[in-house]
Amino acid sequence: ASGDPSRAVPGRQLGVLAELADPGQAGMLAAALARQRLRPAEVVVSVAAGDHRQHRAVMTALRPLAAAGTEISITPAAGPAAAAAAARSPWLAPWPPGPEPSCWYLLDLACARECSRADAVGFRGWPGYRYQAAAPALARQDLLAPGAPPVPDWGARGLRTLTVGDPA
């Protein structure tokens, strides 16, 4: 809301994790992230191991984000855990498959996390808020990286979670 959508306080910056099946999806991802009211500080993309031309095409498609100050990384390893391991941002949002989320998606997640002081925030199809684990839409980097405890165990480990009604 400050007019500079790409700049959050460093400890609160978030990264986006995305899995791409082909370089054509990179352009759609770049356009969707450019429309976000809170742009990520970092985007980590996992692309199936391919030739250098494929990786170059992904980087070319993501260049507008890099030009706006977003750090871009590509990892050939598949899955969100591999992408999380490559990320440097303290907070990570796995980019949802399917229809493009609202331009408020990342900002809503960041605000929910900040207001609740939760370790992870998720969405579910019910109205209102619940303090229980759901598939994380935004979480601390270490909770998404390899070796992290499974989501159902988070509450037993004292992790704070917030699930909000689905924004759709």
SULRA-V462643 format. One line per field, one symbol per residue. burial: + if it has 24 or more other ideal C-beta (glycine too) atoms within 12 Angstrom, else -. A space follows every 50 residues. Layout:
burial=???
This chain:
burial=----++-+---+++++++++--+-++-+++-+++-++++++++++++--- ---++--++-++-+++---++++++----++++++++-++++++++---- +---+++++++++----++++++--------++++++++++++++--+-- +--+----++++++--+-
